[in-house]
Amino acid sequence: MEFIATVNGYINDFVWGVPCIILIMVVGIVMTVRLKFIQFRNWGFLIRQTYVKAFKGEKDESEDGDITSFQAAMVSVSAVVGSGNIAGVATAIVLGGPGALFWTLVAALVGCATKFAEIALGLKYREKMSDGSWAGGPMYYLANGLHQKWLGSLFAILMIFAGFMISAVVDTNTMAAAIQEQFGVNPMISGIVFMILTGIVIFGGITRIGEVCGLLSPFMAGAYLLCGLLVIILNIAKLPTAIVQIITLAFNPRAAGGGLAGASIMMVMRYGFARGIFSNEAGIGTAAITHASAKVNSPGEQALWGPLEVFVDTFVVCTITGLAVVMSGLWDTGIDGAALTMRAFETLLPGTFGSYVVLFAEVLFGFSCLISWYNYVEKAGDFLWGSKAKQILKALWLVFILVGSATTLGLAWDLADTANGLMIIPNTIGILLLGKEIVKIKEEYYDTELEKYKAGKAGR
């Protein structure tokens, strides 16, 4: 383990150094400009075409796809609203100080446009498989859009490695650690339970995954959001100080003293960016894999979910976690991960129910990630080896859930950061080189439907 940690440390330093941070920002800024600042404008239209449309039961007539537009979005939300929102944000603040939250939000701001681009390309270049299901994502738009199959294969390999590290290991590890912290349950026991529950869902295929996530996602995000708002309301006097700390220490981390006495802005940016991207996945390309299964008539229609996913994940859920951790004052006490968030909520809410709320949310978030991330791995396996690999991947996935329950938290997060960073490189290359296609998709759907929306409002 020590050897693996050392080697991974060198790779992690390279992947999350200055070049990668610049790459992420450049791609986000370029797509923001080319898409005419899509994440800053017409939010009423975005919500109408996504959440409102879904809750009204409006469906598409397209037969291309496996699950509804809403179910695809909820599977994707289930993948991003997970351990990164509870444990990841807390870890970022421990390692980089409160200022890391600021850079997490900066990365998310430009990431909204990046995610629109990924989903649009994922739908445009998706393919129908031999069993009748649909598959898409970065490996397909790299292979079919750029005509570089080797680059698509590279992404698929990285996707499989990342899936096992990020979800099977990290999510299980975080859930098991949180349960042990609260109830003293042996992590291996928790791992066995999660392995059984995950197996029941993933052996039912993408349809069952979509149904489960469609039920879990709105409930789990809503419950955590309400509890987080209660934390802020009951401790509103601490909010201004926390905000000042976050902004000040983003540019002057040494002012925090203690363990950050020798910290640099680059270090704070690194942890903020890494955990932010781990959480919302903008730039990694994973969302495009799930959204490619949606029953929609236009790639641009499904791509509208991209900015909203990033907003909900980072600007809402991650911000609530970060504010609670900073307001509690516990971020430099040596506690880390989900345990820190649990203690923060427990400190800021009356009684002891705060930690139970976080534990409940962490388990739901983590479990939804286990089933949705498996879908990513399976689609990558389909691209590389066809459907014959599915059963082997399912078995390995369940085995790695057990491995994750016994892995140390620090190593698990470090491996996940490295996997995320490696996936960003081929994906962002594809986005930049296929920029014209993305703009065309946006104009064909977004601009046309926006005019109809504005005309309808004017007519009322």
Secondary structure, DSSP 8 states (H G I E B T S, - for coil): -HHHHHHHHHHHHHHTSHHHHHHHHHHHHHHHHHTTSGGGS-HHHHHIIIIIHHHTT-------SSB-HHHHHHHHHHHHSSHIIIIIHHHHHHHH-THHHHHHHHHHHHHHHHHHHHHHHHHHT-EE-TTS-EE-SHHHIIIIIS--HHHHHHHHHHHHHHHIIIIIIIIHHHHHHHHHHHH---HHHHHHHHHHHHHHHHTTHHHHHHHHHHHHHHHHHHHHHHHHHHHHHHTGGGHHHHHHHHHHHHH-GGGG-GGGTT--HHHHHHHHHHHHHHHH-TTT-HHHHHHTTB--S-HHHHHTHHHHHHIIIIIIIIHHHHHHHHHHT-TTSS--HHHHHHHHHHHHSSTTHHHHHHHHHHHHHHHHHHHHHHHHHHHHHHHHH-GGGHHHHHHHHHHHHHHHHTS-HHHHHHHHHHHHHHHHHHHHHHHHHTHHHHHHHHIIIIIHHHHHHHHHHHH-
